Amino acid sequence: MAFILGSGSPRRLDLLSQLGVIPDIIVAPDIDETPMKGELPVRYCHRITRAKVTAVPADHDDITLCADTTVALGRRILGKPEDAGKAAEFLHSLSGRRHRVITSVAVRRGDKVLQRDVISQVKVKRLSDKEINAYLATGDWKGKAGAYAIQGPAGALIPWISGSFTGIVGLPLAETAALLQGVGYPLYREAP
């Protein structure tokens, strides 16, 4: 049995290590992450995660874990901005408002797939142009859904959350632990 992390995210690797889980294999699945016309954020995130976990090649007894994190402002999906201009647009949209961060986690072993969607609420303080420009200059927005990562410099811009902090980062640990146990992963082993 091998444990496969189907993600290239260093944040997910770090979070898994908090559970004492070290993947045997790391592979980022190559799937089309384009939202379907009119697709709602939770359904989108769930669909993408399911597509990722089924796209990762694995033997029948291997355990594969994949996740996707989506930032949603109402019905609008804020993906990973392609440039600083788009990141600034996202940050202006989020300024002074609450939004949802959805992280879907799926674990597959053989034909069995277990999946959970975790939804958290995040409030971004009202941002000045100076704050937005300073944050953009850090480059921390690159490759981040919604153009921010709560565990980085953007943490100073977020006065309130409700839900799973680790889910907002990209892998809700309580739910992930339960899913791993649900497919028989020996999560809490006794020390030798």
C-alpha positions as CSV (number, residue, x, y, z in Angstrom):
1,M,0.0,0.0,0.0
2,A,1.3,3.4,-1.0
3,F,0.0,6.8,0.2
4,I,-0.3,9.2,-2.7
5,L,-0.8,12.9,-2.3
6,G,-2.5,14.1,-5.5
7,S,-1.4,17.8,-5.1
8,G,1.6,19.9,-5.9
9,S,0.7,22.3,-3.0
10,P,3.5,22.7,-0.4
11,R,0.8,23.9,2.0
12,R,-1.1,20.6,1.8
13,L,2.2,18.7,2.3
14,D,2.9,20.8,5.4
15,L,-0.6,20.3,6.7
16,L,-0.5,16.5,6.2
17,S,2.8,16.4,8.2
18,Q,0.9,17.9,11.1
19,L,-1.1,14.6,11.1
20,G,2.2,12.6,10.9
21,V,1.4,11.6,7.3
22,I,4.2,11.6,4.8
23,P,3.3,10.7,1.3
24,D,5.1,7.9,-0.5
25,I,4.3,9.5,-3.9
26,I,3.4,13.1,-4.8
27,V,1.8,13.7,-8.1
28,A,-0.2,16.8,-9.3
29,P,-3.1,15.6,-11.4
30,D,-3.5,17.2,-14.8
31,I,-7.2,18.1,-15.2
32,D,-9.1,20.9,-16.7
33,E,-10.2,23.2,-13.9
34,T,-12.4,25.5,-16.0
35,P,-15.8,26.2,-14.3
36,M,-18.8,25.1,-16.3
37,K,-21.2,27.8,-17.4
38,G,-23.4,28.8,-14.4
39,E,-21.6,26.3,-12.1
40,L,-22.0,27.2,-8.4
41,P,-18.8,27.4,-6.3
42,V,-19.5,24.4,-3.9
43,R,-20.5,22.1,-6.8
44,Y,-17.4,23.3,-8.8
45,C,-15.0,22.6,-5.9
46,H,-16.6,19.1,-5.3
47,R,-16.4,18.2,-9.0
48,I,-12.8,19.3,-9.4
49,T,-11.7,17.4,-6.4
50,R,-13.5,14.2,-7.6
51,A,-11.9,14.6,-11.0
52,K,-8.5,15.0,-9.4
53,V,-8.7,11.9,-7.2
54,T,-9.9,9.7,-10.0
55,A,-7.2,11.1,-12.4
56,V,-4.3,10.0,-10.2
57,P,-3.0,6.6,-11.2
58,A,-2.9,4.2,-8.3
59,D,-2.9,0.5,-7.5
60,H,-6.0,-1.0,-6.0
61,D,-4.7,-1.0,-2.4
62,D,-3.1,2.5,-2.6
63,I,-4.7,5.4,-0.8
64,T,-4.9,8.7,-2.8
65,L,-5.8,12.1,-1.3
66,C,-6.7,15.1,-3.4
67,A,-8.2,18.5,-2.5
68,D,-9.3,21.7,-4.1
69,T,-9.8,25.1,-2.5
70,T,-12.2,27.7,-4.0
71,V,-12.8,31.2,-3.0
72,A,-16.4,32.3,-3.6
73,L,-17.8,35.8,-3.5
74,G,-21.5,35.1,-3.7
75,R,-22.0,32.9,-6.8
76,R,-18.7,34.1,-8.3
77,I,-15.7,31.8,-8.2
78,L,-12.4,33.7,-7.6
79,G,-9.7,31.4,-9.0
80,K,-6.0,31.9,-9.2
81,P,-5.2,35.3,-10.7
82,E,-3.1,35.2,-13.8
83,D,-1.4,38.5,-13.1
84,A,-1.1,41.3,-10.5
85,G,-4.0,43.3,-12.2
86,K,-6.4,40.4,-11.8
87,A,-5.1,39.9,-8.2
88,A,-5.8,43.6,-7.5
89,E,-9.3,43.2,-8.9
90,F,-10.0,40.3,-6.6
91,L,-8.7,42.1,-3.6
92,H,-10.8,45.2,-4.3
93,S,-13.8,42.9,-4.7
94,L,-13.1,41.2,-1.3
95,S,-12.3,44.4,0.5
96,G,-14.6,45.0,3.5
97,R,-16.7,42.0,2.7
98,R,-17.3,38.4,3.8
99,H,-16.8,35.5,1.4
100,R,-16.7,31.8,1.5
101,V,-13.7,29.5,1.2
102,I,-14.6,26.0,0.2
103,T,-12.2,23.1,0.4
104,S,-13.2,19.8,-0.8
105,V,-11.1,16.7,0.2
106,A,-11.4,13.3,-1.4
107,V,-9.7,10.1,-0.5
108,R,-9.7,7.0,-2.7
109,R,-8.8,3.4,-2.1
110,G,-9.6,1.0,-4.8
111,D,-13.2,1.7,-5.9
112,K,-14.1,3.5,-2.7
113,V,-14.1,7.3,-2.7
114,L,-14.9,9.3,0.4
115,Q,-15.3,13.1,0.1
116,R,-16.1,16.0,2.3
117,D,-16.7,19.7,1.4
118,V,-15.8,22.2,4.2
119,I,-17.1,25.7,3.9
120,S,-15.6,28.5,6.0
121,Q,-16.5,32.2,6.1
122,V,-13.7,34.9,5.9
123,K,-13.9,38.6,6.3
124,V,-11.4,40.9,4.7
125,K,-11.0,44.3,6.3
126,R,-11.6,47.4,4.2
127,L,-8.4,47.7,2.2
128,S,-6.7,50.9,1.1
129,D,-4.9,51.1,-2.2
130,K,-1.6,51.3,-0.2
131,E,-2.4,48.0,1.5
132,I,-3.4,46.3,-1.7
133,N,-0.2,47.5,-3.5
134,A,2.0,46.5,-0.6
135,Y,0.4,43.0,-0.5
136,L,0.7,42.6,-4.3
137,A,4.4,43.6,-4.0
138,T,5.0,40.5,-1.7
139,G,4.1,38.2,-4.6
140,D,2.2,36.0,-2.1
141,W,-0.9,36.2,-4.2
142,K,0.6,34.1,-7.0
143,G,-1.0,30.7,-7.4
144,K,-3.5,31.4,-4.7
145,A,-7.3,31.1,-5.1
146,G,-8.9,34.5,-4.5
147,A,-5.3,36.1,-4.7
148,Y,-4.4,35.5,-1.0
149,A,-3.2,33.0,1.5
150,I,-4.4,33.5,5.1
151,Q,-1.2,31.9,6.5
152,G,1.0,34.5,4.8
153,P,1.1,38.3,4.8
154,A,-2.6,38.5,3.9
155,G,-3.3,37.2,7.5
156,A,-3.0,40.9,8.5
157,L,-5.9,41.8,6.2
158,I,-8.3,39.2,7.8
159,P,-9.8,40.2,11.1
160,W,-12.4,37.4,11.3
161,I,-13.1,33.8,10.2
162,S,-15.7,31.3,11.0
163,G,-15.0,27.6,10.2
164,S,-11.8,25.7,9.6
165,F,-8.5,27.6,9.6
166,T,-6.7,24.6,8.0
167,G,-9.5,24.4,5.5
168,I,-8.9,28.0,4.5
169,V,-5.2,27.2,4.1
170,G,-6.1,24.3,1.9
171,L,-6.6,21.0,3.8
172,P,-9.1,20.8,6.7
173,L,-7.3,18.5,9.1
174,A,-10.2,17.1,11.2
175,E,-12.1,16.1,8.1
176,T,-9.0,14.8,6.4
177,A,-8.1,12.6,9.4
178,A,-11.7,11.2,9.4
179,L,-11.6,10.4,5.7
180,L,-8.2,8.7,6.0
181,Q,-9.4,6.5,8.8
182,G,-12.5,5.8,6.8
183,V,-10.4,4.0,4.1
184,G,-8.3,2.2,6.6
185,Y,-5.2,4.4,6.7
186,P,-3.4,3.7,10.1
187,L,-3.3,7.4,11.2
188,Y,-2.6,7.1,14.9
189,R,0.1,4.5,15.1
190,E,1.9,3.9,18.3
191,A,5.5,5.0,18.4
192,P,8.1,2.2,18.1
